[in-house]
Each structure stands twice: as structure tokens, then as C-alpha cells.
Amino acid sequence: MSSSMKWKGLAALSALAISTSLSPAALADGKFDGVTLRIATWGGSNKAAIEESIVPRFEALGGKIEFVTGSPQANFAKLIAARGRAPFDVMEILDAQLPDFAQTDYLAKIDLSKVPNTKYLEPWSYNEMGMASWLTQETICYNTEKFAELGIPAPKTYRDLAIPELKGRLSIPDITSGGGLANFAAISIAAGGDLQNVKPGIDLIRDMNVLKFWSRGGETVTQFQTGDIYAAVVHAGWCVRAKNAGNPVQTVHPVIKDGIVGVQKYGRLGIMKSSSNYEAALWYVNEFVGVENQFTLSTQTGVFPTNREVVARLGADPVLKQMLELDPEMLGKQLRIDYSEVNISDWVDQWTRAIVTN
């Protein structure tokens, strides 16, 4: 059986678990009769996973879910324009946006007593202002056959990518992409800099002779298929998709510095203070971090679950076990960026001057 079929099989089992868990009592409950809950999230596979795992449950309680699709950056711009009167009840928020939200009064406090699924979450990942809803493991994804053919050892660090054999065969995220800030920070720290001094990272990136600074992770899957690249800096889910498409790829969780191996970025769910559907929004947040949705989201989109129970379940698939870091101890050693210490505008300005215009 192919890894793609196994992955789809896991998703199918998740769907079965959801359908069988809708008890007659729940179907008759009607606690959200007439409620339309609006969720600001991405489209594509992310929205499709939510439609499969959460929407049927909410409809069984009499409600309806509508989606406001767009990036978290675009949805934050809508909030600014509307002065916090959001056209949605719940919003996906990137970790890099948390300092921006801290300067506003847009988010409602979450009554954690009504989110019992927090028992499956790590303490760092939630508080009354938000709930970590997914992680990505940012990795080096490389073509094992090409590396062997060229006599290149498996990379361990970002600096291992700055070699003549990979000139014009490497793809890394543009700083404005979804994975851009986390990976730029990781490269800068690994190169000897820090969150205030990113010049070492810029210098290393310039040494890499990059073919493409991608804006969407899916671009790297296509680049591996066409043979244009031999390695990419991209989250593990995209590397799994490249493998499922028949490419001989493997992930590496890069050594950042002593005691830190691998990189995470994460998203959070926030409830809008302007929402008139607070109880329904609480229900949605609880369902989102629950076992069934987290399993569906992970197996269908490649993002990493924040729910500990789901992490254990993913290990049943040999491909995911091989390409994802599942060891709780090692997960605790991965780099997460504290964006309260970051001047993002300065980072983008330095990137533009040094990378884009040169």
C-alpha cells in the first residue's frame, strides 16, 4: 500500500469516528438552533478538513457554519478596517500576529472551564486569550537520491545547504510567506545571530544561491516533481506530500544551536469580542482542539496537532513516523519564536534590501 493510500486511510478512519460519535441525544439537542457561526480561516484543504470534522457536529446541534476565507494577515486587515467589529466570530491567528493583537481590544477572554479539551494540550499552548490550534514542523526536505548521486551527505544544518552542488537547486520561503518569519529567524539564530541581529542569517541565505523564494509551500512539491530542486526549507507536511507524489524525499529537523533541534510555528484560535455567538464560539474552539478534528486536520493537511493524544496516533503511520518528530521530549527542544522580541518591519526591510534588490 502506498504512503498516500495509508494517509487517506487514516483520514477515512477519522471520518468514521466522527460519524459514529454523533449520538441520537446530540442530534436532537438543538442547542444552537438558528445560530450562524462565522469562521475566519484559510480555504483549500484546511477548510475541507473542518467541513468534514466539525461542521456536521455543529449542524447536528441546529447551527450553521460559514467561512470567511483568507490569510490571517488579510483577516486582521479586515478587523483594522472595521475597528474591531469583525465580520466573523472566530479567527485563525498566526503566532507572529500575537504582538499586534496585544495592542488591540479585539479578542474576548475564553472561559477555559468550557473548553475541556485543554486537558490534551501542553500548558504553553493556551490561555484565556487564545488556543494553539495547529503546529508546523519547519524542516529541510531533501531528495535522497540526488544527494547520494552527488555524494552529498544528508544535511544537518542550514549551512549544509550552502554548497556548490546545490547552487540553483534550493528553494526557501520568502519572508512574506506563511513560513517566512519562522524560518528566517531559525536561519539567523543558526548562523550565529539572534532575534535582534539577523545579518548572519541574511549572509547565509545569500551564500545559498537559492533558485526560488517560495510564497506557497505547494510550490516546492511541484519543484521536486520537475527536478528543479534537490532541497527545500519547508514544513514537514509539504515534504510528506512530495513523498506521497512519488518523490524520494526525506525531512531533516535542523540543528539550530546546542539543545535546540527543529523549528515550530503555530496558529491560534481567537474569539472576537464583537461576536454575538460567544457560547457557540467556545464550542467550536473546544471541538477544534479535540481529538477527532486534530486527527482529521493533521492527516489531511500535514499540519502537526497540538493535541497530545493525536500525536501518539500519528505514529501508527510509518511515513509520518519517519518524517515527523513525534517524541515529546524532542518536541520540547524545538525552536518557537517569541515575536514580542521581534521588529518584523525591520526584518522585512533588511530582507528587501539585501535579498530582493541584490
C-alpha positions as CSV (number, residue, x, y, z in Angstrom):
1,M,0.0,0.0,0.0
2,S,1.4,3.4,-0.9
3,S,2.0,6.1,1.8
4,S,-0.7,8.2,0.1
5,M,-3.2,5.5,0.5
6,K,-2.2,5.0,4.1
7,W,-2.6,8.7,4.8
8,K,-6.1,8.7,3.2
9,G,-6.9,5.6,5.2
10,L,-6.2,7.3,8.4
11,A,-8.4,10.2,7.4
12,A,-11.2,7.8,6.5
13,L,-11.0,6.2,9.9
14,S,-11.2,9.7,11.4
15,A,-14.3,10.5,9.4
16,L,-15.9,7.2,10.6
17,A,-15.2,8.0,14.2
18,I,-16.9,11.4,13.8
19,S,-20.0,10.0,12.2
20,T,-20.4,7.3,14.8
21,S,-19.9,9.7,17.7
22,L,-23.0,11.8,16.8
23,S,-25.4,10.2,19.3
24,P,-29.2,10.5,19.0
25,A,-29.1,12.8,22.0
26,A,-26.7,15.1,20.3
27,L,-28.7,15.0,17.1
28,A,-31.8,16.0,19.0
29,D,-30.2,18.6,21.2
30,G,-30.7,21.7,19.1
31,K,-28.8,23.9,21.5
32,F,-27.6,26.1,18.6
33,D,-30.8,26.3,16.7
34,G,-30.7,29.4,14.4
35,V,-27.1,30.2,15.1
36,T,-24.8,31.0,12.2
37,L,-21.1,30.9,13.3
38,R,-18.6,32.6,11.0
39,I,-15.1,31.3,11.0
40,A,-12.2,33.2,9.5
41,T,-9.7,30.7,8.1
42,W,-7.9,29.6,5.0
43,G,-9.6,27.9,2.1
44,G,-8.4,24.7,0.4
45,S,-7.6,21.6,2.4
46,N,-7.8,23.4,5.7
47,K,-11.4,24.4,5.2
48,A,-12.3,21.0,3.7
49,A,-11.0,19.3,6.9
50,I,-13.1,21.5,9.1
51,E,-16.1,20.9,6.9
52,E,-15.6,17.1,7.4
53,S,-14.9,17.0,11.1
54,I,-16.7,20.0,12.8
55,V,-19.5,21.2,10.5
56,P,-21.6,18.0,10.8
57,R,-21.4,18.2,14.6
58,F,-22.5,21.8,14.7
59,E,-25.3,21.2,12.3
60,A,-26.4,18.3,14.5
61,L,-26.9,20.9,17.2
62,G,-29.1,23.0,15.0
63,G,-26.5,25.6,13.8
64,K,-24.7,26.6,10.6
65,I,-21.1,27.4,10.0
66,E,-20.0,29.8,7.3
67,F,-16.4,30.5,6.4
68,V,-14.6,33.8,5.7
69,T,-11.6,32.6,3.8
70,G,-8.4,34.4,3.6
71,S,-5.0,34.6,5.2
72,P,-4.7,35.7,8.9
73,Q,-3.0,38.8,7.6
74,A,-5.9,39.6,5.3
75,N,-8.4,39.0,8.1
76,F,-6.5,41.1,10.5
77,A,-6.7,43.9,8.0
78,K,-10.5,43.5,7.9
79,L,-10.5,43.9,11.7
80,I,-8.5,47.1,11.5
81,A,-10.7,48.5,8.8
82,A,-13.9,47.6,10.8
83,R,-12.3,48.9,14.0
84,G,-12.7,45.6,15.7
85,R,-16.3,44.9,14.6
86,A,-15.4,41.6,13.0
87,P,-17.4,40.0,10.2
88,F,-16.6,36.7,11.9
89,D,-16.9,35.1,15.3
90,V,-13.6,33.0,15.5
91,M,-10.4,33.7,13.7
92,E,-7.2,31.8,12.9
93,I,-4.2,33.9,14.2
94,L,-0.6,33.3,13.4
95,D,2.0,33.3,16.2
96,A,3.7,36.3,14.5
97,Q,0.5,38.3,14.9
98,L,0.2,37.9,18.7
99,P,2.1,41.2,19.4
100,D,-0.3,43.0,17.0
101,F,-3.4,41.6,18.8
102,A,-1.8,42.5,22.2
103,Q,-2.1,46.2,21.1
104,T,-5.8,45.9,20.4
105,D,-9.0,45.1,22.3
106,Y,-10.4,42.7,19.6
107,L,-10.3,39.4,21.5
108,A,-12.8,38.1,24.0
109,K,-11.5,36.2,27.0
110,I,-12.0,32.4,26.7
111,D,-13.8,30.7,29.6
112,L,-11.4,27.8,29.9
113,S,-13.9,25.9,32.1
114,K,-15.9,25.4,28.9
115,V,-13.0,24.1,26.9
116,P,-12.4,20.7,28.5
117,N,-10.2,19.6,25.6
118,T,-7.4,21.7,27.0
119,K,-6.6,18.6,29.1
120,Y,-5.0,17.3,25.9
121,L,-2.9,20.4,25.3
122,E,0.5,21.5,26.6
123,P,0.4,24.3,29.2
124,W,2.3,26.8,26.9
125,S,-0.2,26.4,24.1
126,Y,-3.3,28.1,25.6
127,N,-4.6,30.8,27.8
128,E,-7.8,32.8,28.2
129,M,-6.9,34.9,25.1
130,G,-6.3,32.1,22.6
131,M,-5.8,28.4,21.9
132,A,-3.0,26.9,19.8
133,S,-4.8,25.1,17.1
134,W,-2.0,23.6,14.9
135,L,1.8,23.5,14.6
136,T,4.1,23.1,11.7
137,Q,7.5,21.5,11.9
138,E,9.7,23.6,9.7
139,T,12.3,21.3,8.2
140,I,14.9,20.7,5.5
141,C,13.3,18.5,2.9
142,Y,15.8,16.9,0.5
143,N,15.9,14.4,-2.4
144,T,17.8,11.4,-1.0
145,E,18.6,10.0,-4.4
146,K,20.1,13.2,-5.8
147,F,22.2,13.7,-2.7
148,A,23.5,10.2,-2.9
149,E,24.2,10.6,-6.7
150,L,26.2,13.8,-6.0
151,G,28.0,12.3,-3.0
152,I,26.4,14.9,-0.6
153,P,25.8,13.7,3.0
154,A,22.4,14.2,4.5
155,P,22.1,17.8,5.7
156,K,22.1,18.5,9.4
157,T,22.2,22.3,9.4
158,Y,21.2,25.2,7.1
159,R,24.8,25.8,6.4
160,D,25.0,22.3,4.8
161,L,22.8,23.8,2.0
162,A,25.3,26.5,1.1
163,I,27.4,24.2,-1.1
164,P,28.3,24.4,-4.8
165,E,26.5,21.1,-5.6
166,L,23.2,22.7,-4.6
167,K,23.7,26.0,-6.5
168,G,20.4,26.9,-8.2
169,R,18.8,23.7,-6.8
170,L,17.4,25.1,-3.5
171,S,14.0,26.6,-2.6
172,I,13.4,28.5,0.7
173,P,10.4,30.6,1.9
174,D,10.1,34.3,1.1
175,I,10.0,36.3,4.3
176,T,6.4,37.3,3.5
177,S,5.2,33.7,3.1
178,G,3.5,31.7,5.8
179,G,6.7,30.0,6.7
180,G,8.9,33.0,6.1
181,L,9.4,34.6,9.5
182,A,9.9,31.4,11.5
183,N,12.5,30.1,9.0
184,F,14.3,33.4,8.7
185,A,14.6,33.6,12.5
186,A,15.8,30.0,12.7
187,I,18.4,30.5,9.9
188,S,19.6,33.7,11.6
189,I,20.0,32.1,15.0
190,A,21.7,29.0,13.5
191,A,24.1,31.3,11.7
192,G,25.2,32.9,14.9
193,G,22.7,35.8,15.1
194,D,19.6,36.4,17.2
195,L,16.2,38.0,17.0
196,Q,17.8,41.5,17.1
197,N,20.8,40.7,14.8
198,V,19.6,38.9,11.7
199,K,22.5,39.8,9.5
200,P,24.2,36.4,9.9
201,G,21.1,34.8,8.5
202,I,21.0,37.2,5.6
203,D,24.6,36.4,4.8
204,L,24.0,32.7,5.0
205,I,20.9,32.9,2.7
206,R,23.0,34.9,0.2
207,D,25.6,32.1,0.3
208,M,23.0,29.5,-0.5
209,N,22.4,30.5,-4.2
210,V,18.7,29.9,-3.9
211,L,16.7,29.1,-7.1
212,K,13.3,30.3,-5.7
213,F,12.0,32.0,-2.7
214,W,8.6,30.4,-2.5
215,S,5.4,32.1,-1.5
216,R,3.3,28.9,-1.1
217,G,4.6,25.6,0.2
218,G,2.9,23.7,-2.5
219,E,5.4,25.2,-5.0
220,T,8.1,23.0,-3.5
221,V,6.1,19.9,-4.2
222,T,6.0,20.8,-7.9
223,Q,9.7,21.8,-7.9
224,F,10.6,18.4,-6.6
225,Q,8.4,16.7,-9.2
226,T,10.0,18.6,-12.1
227,G,13.5,18.0,-10.7
228,D,14.2,21.8,-10.5
229,I,15.3,21.5,-6.8
230,Y,17.1,19.0,-4.7
231,A,16.3,20.5,-1.3
232,A,13.9,22.9,0.2
233,V,13.2,24.6,3.5
234,V,9.6,23.9,4.1
235,H,7.3,22.4,6.7
236,A,7.2,18.7,7.1
237,G,3.6,18.4,5.8
238,W,4.7,19.6,2.4
239,C,7.6,17.2,2.3
240,V,5.2,14.4,3.1
241,R,3.0,15.5,0.2
242,A,6.1,15.5,-2.0
243,K,6.8,11.9,-0.9
244,N,3.2,10.9,-1.5
245,A,3.6,12.3,-5.0
246,G,6.4,9.8,-5.7
247,N,9.5,11.8,-4.9
248,P,12.3,10.2,-2.9
249,V,12.4,12.9,-0.2
250,Q,13.1,12.9,3.5
251,T,12.9,15.6,6.2
252,V,15.7,16.8,8.5
253,H,14.9,18.7,11.7
254,P,17.9,21.1,11.5
255,V,20.2,21.7,14.4
256,I,19.8,25.4,15.4
257,K,22.2,25.5,18.3
258,D,23.1,23.5,21.4
259,G,20.0,22.0,22.9
260,I,17.7,23.2,20.1
261,V,16.8,20.9,17.2
262,G,14.0,21.7,14.8
263,V,11.6,24.6,14.4
264,Q,8.0,25.2,15.1
265,K,5.5,27.8,14.1
266,Y,1.9,27.7,15.3
267,G,-1.5,29.1,14.9
268,R,-4.1,30.1,17.5
269,L,-7.8,30.5,17.6
270,G,-9.2,33.7,19.0
271,I,-12.8,34.6,19.7
272,M,-13.8,38.0,18.6
273,K,-15.1,40.4,21.3
274,S,-17.7,41.7,18.9
275,S,-19.2,38.2,18.4
276,S,-22.8,37.7,19.4
277,N,-22.3,33.9,19.4
278,Y,-19.9,33.5,22.3
279,E,-21.2,30.1,23.5
280,A,-21.1,28.7,20.0
281,A,-17.6,30.1,19.5
282,L,-16.5,28.4,22.7
283,W,-18.0,25.1,21.5
284,Y,-16.1,25.5,18.2
285,V,-12.8,26.2,19.9
286,N,-13.2,23.1,22.1
287,E,-14.1,20.9,19.1
288,F,-11.2,22.3,17.1
289,V,-8.6,21.2,19.7
290,G,-10.4,17.9,20.3
291,V,-9.0,14.5,19.2
292,E,-11.2,13.9,16.1
293,N,-10.7,17.3,14.4
294,Q,-7.0,17.4,15.2
295,F,-6.6,14.0,13.7
296,T,-8.5,14.9,10.6
297,L,-6.7,18.2,10.2
298,S,-3.3,16.6,10.6
299,T,-3.9,13.7,8.2
300,Q,-5.5,15.8,5.5
301,T,-3.3,18.9,5.6
302,G,0.0,17.8,7.1
303,V,0.0,20.3,9.9
304,F,1.1,19.0,13.3
305,P,-1.5,18.5,16.1
306,T,-1.4,20.4,19.3
307,N,-3.4,17.6,20.9
308,R,-1.1,15.1,22.7
309,E,-3.5,12.2,22.0
310,V,-3.3,12.8,18.3
311,V,0.5,12.9,18.3
312,A,0.5,9.3,19.6
313,R,-1.9,8.2,16.9
314,L,0.1,9.6,14.0
315,G,2.9,7.2,14.9
316,A,0.9,4.4,13.5
317,D,1.8,5.5,10.0
318,P,5.4,4.6,9.1
319,V,5.8,7.6,6.7
320,L,4.6,10.1,9.3
321,K,6.7,8.4,12.0
322,Q,9.7,8.7,9.7
323,M,9.2,12.3,8.6
324,L,7.7,14.0,11.7
325,E,9.2,14.5,15.1
326,L,6.8,12.7,17.5
327,D,9.0,12.3,20.6
328,P,7.5,14.7,23.3
329,E,11.0,15.3,24.7
330,M,12.4,16.3,21.3
331,L,9.3,18.4,20.5
332,G,10.1,20.4,23.7
333,K,13.5,21.2,22.3
334,Q,12.3,22.7,19.0
335,L,12.6,26.5,18.4
336,R,9.5,28.6,18.8
337,I,9.8,32.3,18.2
338,D,8.8,34.9,20.7
339,Y,7.6,37.7,18.4
340,S,7.2,40.1,21.2
341,E,11.0,40.5,20.8
342,V,10.9,41.0,17.1
343,N,10.7,44.1,14.9
344,I,9.1,42.4,11.9
345,S,9.1,45.6,9.8
346,D,12.9,45.9,10.3
347,W,13.4,42.2,9.3
348,V,11.4,42.7,6.1
349,D,13.2,45.9,5.3
350,Q,16.6,44.2,5.8
351,W,15.4,41.2,3.7
352,T,14.2,43.5,0.9
353,R,17.4,45.5,0.7
354,A,19.8,42.5,0.9
355,I,17.9,39.7,-0.8
356,V,15.2,41.1,-3.1
357,T,17.2,44.0,-4.6
358,N,20.5,42.2,-5.0
